Amino acid sequence: MSKLNYQEISKYKMPFVILFHPVEGFEEMRWNKKESIGVANWILVAFFMATVISQQYTGFIFNNYRPEQLNVFTVFMTTIVVFLLVVVSNMAVCTLSDGEGSFKDVWVNLAYSLVPYIIFLLIATFVSNFMTQQEGVFYGMLVGIGVLWTMGLMFLGLKTAHQFTMGKTVGSVLLTLAGVVIIVFLILLVFALVQQMMDFITTVYNEIRYRM
């Protein structure tokens, strides 16, 4: 296999280089500043849009969502907000374990890693409209390939960003997932407390108003 000449590859092409050359691609971005926060953000927009398209246009046989009940806010929360929580959690974990990656490094590497999932999700969405229920295994395979490919790229992206060993990367990933669960729990707890406080204030106000 011929070795890529990374000097001739612009930073805008790096997401596609990483698809097939993840180790060299992530290293190139880290050491030669080939990353682009703008490209990463556009990939996140594509991630959000691909999820919306999937929920709207997947063949009815395989679609678990009702297109007429699409909730864009819910899609945003389960894509962009979850992505942000993963980045924040990973930075918290890896800062404590001497990770070398910056917030930008983690953001860009994880965003670039979403490309195969986006591609395969859109392909699966398109072909699902021409499949029978008996051919559903192929739909599942397409989505599964995208998920596994993206997970593999994310693992390598985090490993490169923080300059961890393989074992330490596995540990940081597990702690990152645990951190996301803890963050979500704390957010829900705060919302519940605020809601209870608002209910209490409303009750007191109504009681005072009634007695007056």
C-alpha positions in Angstrom: 0.0 0.0 0.0 1.4 3.4 -1.0 2.0 5.8 1.9 -0.1 8.9 1.8 1.6 12.3 1.4 -0.1 14.1 4.2 1.6 17.4 3.3 -0.6 17.5 0.1 -3.8 16.8 2.0 -5.7 19.8 3.3 -7.3 19.8 6.7 -10.7 19.8 5.0 -10.1 16.3 3.6 -8.8 14.8 6.9 -12.2 13.4 8.0 -12.2 11.1 4.9 -8.5 10.2 5.3 -9.3 9.1 8.9 -12.0 6.7 7.6 -9.3 4.4 6.2 -6.1 5.6 7.9 -7.2 6.5 11.4 -4.0 6.0 13.3 -1.9 8.1 10.8 -4.7 10.6 10.3 -5.2 11.4 14.0 -1.5 11.6 14.5 -1.2 14.0 11.6 -3.9 16.2 13.0 -2.3 16.2 16.4 1.3 17.1 15.4 0.8 19.1 12.2 -2.3 21.0 13.1 -4.5 19.5 10.3 -7.7 19.7 12.5 -10.5 22.1 11.8 -13.1 23.1 14.5 -15.3 24.4 11.7 -15.3 21.1 9.8 -16.0 19.3 13.1 -19.0 21.5 13.7 -20.4 20.9 10.2 -20.0 17.2 10.8 -22.1 17.6 14.0 -24.7 19.5 12.0 -24.7 16.5 9.5 -25.0 14.1 12.4 -28.1 16.0 13.7 -29.6 16.2 10.2 -29.0 12.6 9.4 -30.8 11.6 12.5 -33.8 13.7 11.6 -33.8 12.3 8.0 -33.6 8.8 9.4 -36.6 9.3 11.7 -38.6 10.9 8.9 -37.8 8.8 5.9 -36.8 5.3 7.0 -39.1 2.8 5.4 -42.2 2.3 7.6 -41.4 -1.4 8.1 -38.2 -0.5 10.0 -39.1 2.9 11.4 -39.8 3.0 15.1 -40.7 6.7 14.9 -43.9 8.3 13.6 -42.8 11.0 11.1 -45.7 13.3 11.9 -44.6 13.4 15.6 -41.0 14.4 15.0 -39.6 16.4 17.9 -36.5 18.3 16.7 -35.7 19.3 20.3 -35.5 15.7 21.4 -33.3 14.9 18.4 -31.0 17.8 19.3 -30.8 16.5 22.9 -30.0 13.0 21.9 -27.3 14.0 19.3 -25.6 17.3 20.0 -26.2 17.5 23.7 -25.1 13.9 24.3 -22.0 14.6 22.2 -21.2 17.6 24.4 -21.7 15.6 27.5 -19.3 12.9 26.3 -16.6 15.5 25.5 -17.0 17.2 28.9 -17.0 13.9 30.8 -13.9 12.7 28.9 -12.1 15.9 29.6 -12.9 15.6 33.3 -11.7 12.0 33.4 -8.6 12.4 31.4 -7.5 15.7 33.1 -7.4 13.7 36.3 -5.4 10.9 34.7 -2.9 13.1 33.0 -4.4 13.1 29.5 -2.6 15.4 27.1 -5.6 16.2 24.8 -7.3 19.6 24.9 -11.0 20.2 24.7 -10.6 21.1 21.0 -8.6 17.8 20.3 -11.3 15.7 21.9 -14.1 17.7 20.2 -12.6 17.4 16.7 -11.5 13.8 17.0 -14.9 12.6 18.2 -16.7 14.7 15.6 -14.6 13.4 12.7 -15.3 9.8 14.0 -19.0 10.3 13.3 -18.5 10.3 9.5 -19.0 6.6 8.9 -22.1 6.5 11.1 -23.6 9.4 9.2 -22.8 7.8 5.8 -24.2 4.3 6.7 -27.3 5.8 8.4 -28.2 7.7 5.3 -27.6 4.7 3.1 -29.7 2.5 5.4 -32.4 5.1 5.4 -32.5 5.2 1.6 -32.4 1.4 0.9 -35.0 0.7 3.7 -37.7 2.1 1.4 -37.0 -0.8 -1.0 -36.6 -3.6 1.4 -39.1 -6.2 2.6 -39.3 -7.3 6.2 -37.3 -10.5 5.4 -34.4 -8.3 4.2 -34.4 -6.3 7.5 -31.1 -8.0 8.5 -29.3 -6.0 5.8 -30.7 -2.8 7.1 -29.5 -3.7 10.6 -26.1 -4.6 9.2 -25.7 -1.2 7.5 -26.5 0.7 10.7 -24.4 -1.7 12.7 -21.3 -1.3 10.4 -21.6 2.5 10.8 -21.9 2.3 14.6 -18.9 -0.1 15.0 -16.8 1.9 12.6 -17.5 5.1 14.4 -16.9 3.5 17.8 -13.5 2.2 16.6 -12.5 5.7 15.3 -13.6 7.3 18.5 -11.5 4.9 20.5 -8.4 5.6 18.4 -9.2 9.4 18.4 -9.2 9.5 22.2 -6.1 7.3 22.4 -4.2 9.7 20.1 -5.6 12.9 21.7 -4.5 11.9 25.2 -1.5 9.8 24.2 -2.7 6.9 26.3 -1.8 3.3 26.1 -4.5 0.8 24.9 -5.4 -0.3 28.4 -5.6 3.2 29.7 -7.8 4.3 26.8 -10.2 1.5 27.6 -10.4 2.6 31.2 -10.9 6.2 30.3 -13.7 5.3 27.9 -15.5 3.3 30.6 -15.1 6.2 33.1 -16.3 8.6 30.5 -19.5 6.7 30.0 -19.9 6.5 33.8 -19.3 10.2 33.9 -22.0 10.9 31.4 -24.5 8.9 33.5 -23.5 10.9 36.6 -23.8 14.3 34.8 -27.2 13.4 33.5 -28.3 12.2 37.0 -27.1 15.5 38.5 -28.8 17.6 35.9 -32.1 15.7 36.5 -31.6 16.1 40.2 -31.1 19.9 39.9 -34.2 20.1 37.7 -36.3 18.1 40.2 -35.1 20.3 43.1 -35.8 23.5 41.1 -39.3 22.2 40.2 -40.0 21.3 43.9 -38.8 24.8 45.0 -41.0 26.5 42.4 -44.0 24.4 43.5 -43.3 25.3 47.1 -43.0 29.0 46.3 -46.2 28.9 44.3 -48.0 27.1 47.1 -46.9 29.7 49.7 -47.8 32.6 47.4 -51.3 31.2 46.7 -51.8 30.6 50.5 -50.7 34.1 51.4 -52.9 35.5 48.6 -55.9 33.5 49.8 -55.5 34.7 53.4 -55.3 38.3 52.3 
